[in-house]
Amino acid sequence: MKLIETYSDIQFHMNSIRSLRKGFITNFYPDEFKSNLWISQKELFFEISTDTIFFFHKKDEFTRLFYSSTTLESLSYSLSAAKFEETLITDIVINNLSSPILTVFHLNGFKLYSSLVRMSKISQSNVFFYQSNEKIRNATLTDIQEIQILLTHNFDKYTEQIPVYEELEQWVIQSHLIVYELHSKIVGFLIYDLIGVTLYLRYWFVRPEYRDIKVGSELFREYLYRGKETKRQLFWVIQSNENAIKRYKHYGFEPENLYDLIMTNKNIQYETESN
């Protein structure tokens, strides 16, 4: 296992698999900002196998596994030949729950930890009536530490890829992190990306003791208002979180035929429900 030293290294190794012209499958779609962040912290590694390259993001007590390979057969061979001792988490995005790639991972000792489904809606009209709530504001840099604590304590680290300070800082700078404040206390927040004509919900949270006074719905309406000119809105939600799915359907969202299965090579039980 060797350290990745530049973002170009990632592109080079992925292109080396493509250049074999035997096919190409991957679960690694590197974001340059996030990848450079991992590289600067010396957290990103790689290992070359037969027609396969593995990438490892080592953080805290577990490692997130990514792969690029030519075929399922090559990937299966490389997984079986590898000697993974650490706790691995890997994301498999599929549009068919009977996809053969799941068999590849099951046969090589991986188990399902949790799963997400993508939900979306297409905007039919740009008309949107909304009166801003004075308790909702853009987050500032001084809010980041408190938001980090809320994320760490209320979101599942394996499933929901909790952002680090630098990522939250970017959302603050872009004014894409909004908070609901009562009596100088952040009681809820929402994080989103707006890319072109698509609005992405990333994280949405309300402290449990404030969930009966419409804090969450006010944040969500602010989010939709900010993206009122977009044509499509989407996000991932944990499949077992039936309350959240019901809530999103109320806003006109529907599940897509696209799933993100989180798998692990260890006996880890999913416990935390998404908020």
N, C-alpha and C positions, 0 to 999 in steps of 0.2 A: 504494500500500500504506500503510495507516494503522494506528496503534497502538491496540490494545484497552486501554481504561483501567479498566473495571470488569467484574465477572462479569455484571452486568445487560446490558452491551453484547452479550455473546455471545447471551444469550437473546433480546434485541431483534432482532438480525440474523437469527437462525434463524427466529424467529416471522414476520419480514417475508417469508420464502420461503413458509412455511406459509400465510400470509394471502393469497397469490396464488391459492390454491385450484386449482392446476393439477397437484398431486401433490407428493410430498416424498420425496427420497432423500438419505441422508447417511452419512458414515463418522465423524461427530463426535458423541460422546456425552460431553460435558464433565463431568468430576469437579470439584466446586466447589473442593476443597482444592488440587488440582493446578493448576487454571486460575488461581486467585488467586496461586499461587506463580509461575507464568509471568508473570502481569500485574505482580506486584511487581518482577520482574527485567527488565521491559520486553522480553519475548521473544515476545509474542503479537501478531500483526497480522492485518488482514483486507483483502480487496479485493472489491468488488462488480462482478459482471458481469451479463449478461442472464439473469434468472431463476436466478441462481447467486451464492452467496457463498463465497469461499475464505478459510480461516483458515490462518495460517502460524505454526508454532512454530519460531523461529530459535534454534538452539543449536549452539554450536561451529562445525564446518565444514559442517553440512548443515541443511536445513529440513524439518520434517515438515509435510506438506500434508493439510489436511482440507477437506471440501466439504459444502455443503448446496445442493441444487438441486431443481427441480420434476420434471424428467424426464431420462432418459438423453440425449435429443437436446439439451436445454439444456446439460447438463453437457459434452457433447462439443463443442458450439459454443463454450462458455466456455473450455475447455481449448485449443482450436485458436486462439482469439483472444488468449490470454495469452502473454506473452513472458517465460518463465521462464528466467533465466540461472543461478540457483543450483542446487546439488544438492538434489533433492527426494526424499523418501521418503514413501510413502503406504501405508496399510493398507486392503485391500479384504476385508471379511468376507462370505463367501458360503456357501451350502449346495449349490452346484452348480458344479462346476469348468468347466462350459461356459457360465457366466453371461454374458449380453451386456455387462455392465459391464466385463468384462475386455477385450472388443473395443474399447470406447470408449477405454480407457487405452492399449492397444496401438497403435491408430490415431493417437494423439496423442503417440507417442514414448516411452511408458513400457515398461520391460522387467521381467520377473520377477526379483527378487533372491533371495528365499527364501520359504518357505511353512511355516505351522504348521497342525496339526490339533488340535482339542479332544478330550480324553479325559475320561471320567467313569465313575463307578459310583454305583449307588443302594444305600444301606445296607439290608440285610435284617434286621439285628439290632443292638441297642445293646450287646450283650455283647462285651466286649473285654478280654482278659487281657494285661497288659503290666506289666513291672517297670521302673521308671524307671532310666535309666543316669546315674550320678553325674557322668559327664563331660559331660553335656548340661545346659545352663543357659540361662536367658533372657539375651539380649544386654543390655549396658548402653550408655550414651551414649559411654563411652570406647572401645567396640569399633567404633564406626561407621567411623572412618577406615580401619581395617584391612579391614573388610568392603567398603567402597567400592573399595579397591585391588583386592581379589579380584574384585569385579564387573567393574571396568573392564578388567582384564587377561584375563578368562576368558569374558566374555559378549559377544555381538555387538551393537554399539551401534545398528545399524540395525534389527535384528530384535527385540531383546529389551528395548528401551526401558529402559536402565539407570537406576535411581532415583537421585535426588540426595540430599544430606545430609538435607534436611527431610523427605523421604518415609521414609527409614530411621529418622529420629528418631521419627516417628509410630508405626512398627511396634514400635520399642523401648518406647515409652510404653504401647502396647497389649499388650505381652508376646507379640507375634506374630513375633518374630525370635529364633530359637534357635540356639545355637552348640554345637559339639562341641570341647572343649578338651583338649589333651594337653600336659603339661609347659609350661603357661602360654602355649600357642600355639593359635590358632584353626585347626583343620584342616578344618572344614566348617561350613556354616550352612544354615539353611532359613528362608524367609520365607513367611508365609501370611496370608490374611484369613479371618475367620469372620463371615459375614453371615447372620443368621437361622438357617436350617437348612442353609445351604450353606457348604462348606469349600473355599476357593480356594488352591491352591498357586501361589505367585508365583515364587520362586527357590529352587533347591536345588543346592548345590555342595559338593564334597569335593576337597581338594588331591590331585592325581594320585598322589603318593607315599604316600597313606593310603587308597587305594581298595580295598586287598585285606584290610582288617581290619574290614570291616562298619561303618565310620563312616556311610556313606550310608544303609544299611538301618536303623541305630539312629535316625538323625535322622528318617527317614520314618515309622518306627513311633511315635516320639514325636508326630509331626505327626498321624497317624491317631488316636492315643489322645486327643489334645487335642480332636479333632473327633468323638469317638465318639458324641455325641448328635445329630450332624447327619444329615440324610437323603440328602444328595448331596455328592459330592466331585468336583472338576473342576480342570482346568488345560490350558494350551496347551503343545504340544511340537513342536519342529521336525521336519517330516516326514522329512527325510533322516537323522535321528538314530535309526537302527534299533535300536541298543543300548538307548537310553532307552525307546523304545516297548516293546521286549521286556521290560524291567525293570518298567515300569508294568503291563503285562498280567499279570505275575507277582502283582501286588497286586490283581488283579481289575478293573482299568480297561480300557475298550475305546474305540476311536476313535469319535467321533460324525461325522455327516455335516455338519461345520461346519469351514470353513477360513479362515485369515487369510493372504492373499497380500500379501507386501511387495513393492512395485513402486518403481522409480526411473527418473528421466529421464536418468540417466548410465550409462556403462559401468562398473559396479562389480560385481566378482565376489565371491560369498559364499565366505568362507574358514573362518570359525570355527565349529566344531561345538558345539552346546549341551552343557553338562555336567550 
